[in-house]
Amino acid sequence: MKRIALALVSLLLPAVAFAGESAGIRGGTLGYGIELSNSSSGSFGIRLGADTYTRKWSGTQSSIDYDMKLKLQTASIVSDWYPFRNNFRMSLGLMYDGNKLTLTGKPTGGNYTINGVIYQASEVATLDAQVDFKKIAPYFGIGYGRPIGRGLSFIADLGVLYQGSPKSTINVTCGSAIQGTATCTQLQNNATAEQTKLDDSLRSYKYYPVIALGLAYTF
């Protein structure tokens, strides 16, 4: 009986020695966020995280000038594997991808050029676009950091988020002067053609690089 007890203790000691919980802050390509980490054994752990960031700028897409707003908003649950039982980890998980890009069209020189056709600013009441991403996206990566012992430590992640091909929506409202006319119908058809062009230009953004650095405190 004594030998069995000693054997059980010897099996449990590595898990107890490595078990820990930490809370951290980080910043990177997903924005600024927090993470909670738990390592219940020498080889495996789990992390919960949330990140957010907002950026505004102006740019041109297919001859249309836009005021743009990018809002990054993600939440993640990630399983970590420590193959060498040190700070190096391999990670696999899922993220809620609430990232969104909104665009507000504005005239250039008093005109809009939509699908190669020039419209006077008075003919276009509003021109708005939005780009959305797949809401649940798998994540794979490698990293550094593990809740061992007690105190402050460095954490890092390098990985990729598979978010699929982003989907855009372009909405145009005709000005009062052309509402109900063939010109209004043409304008809406050209906006649909612009949406197709925008979707084609976004196909290369299926994979989003994830880079993050931060600090964590282990309790």
Secondary structure as GFF3:
##gff-version 3
##sequence-region A 1 219
A	DSSP	alpha_helix	2	18	.	.	.	ID=ss1
A	DSSP	beta_strand	20	28	.	.	.	ID=ss2
A	DSSP	beta_strand	31	39	.	.	.	ID=ss3
A	DSSP	beta_strand	44	61	.	.	.	ID=ss4
A	DSSP	beta_strand	64	81	.	.	.	ID=ss5
A	DSSP	beta_strand	88	97	.	.	.	ID=ss6
A	DSSP	beta_strand	100	106	.	.	.	ID=ss7
A	DSSP	beta_strand	111	114	.	.	.	ID=ss8
A	DSSP	beta_strand	117	120	.	.	.	ID=ss9
A	DSSP	three_ten_helix	121	123	.	.	.	ID=ss10
A	DSSP	beta_strand	124	132	.	.	.	ID=ss11
A	DSSP	beta_strand	136	144	.	.	.	ID=ss12
A	DSSP	beta_strand	151	162	.	.	.	ID=ss13
A	DSSP	beta_strand	167	174	.	.	.	ID=ss14
A	DSSP	alpha_helix	182	201	.	.	.	ID=ss15
A	DSSP	three_ten_helix	203	205	.	.	.	ID=ss16
A	DSSP	beta_strand	207	218	.	.	.	ID=ss17
###
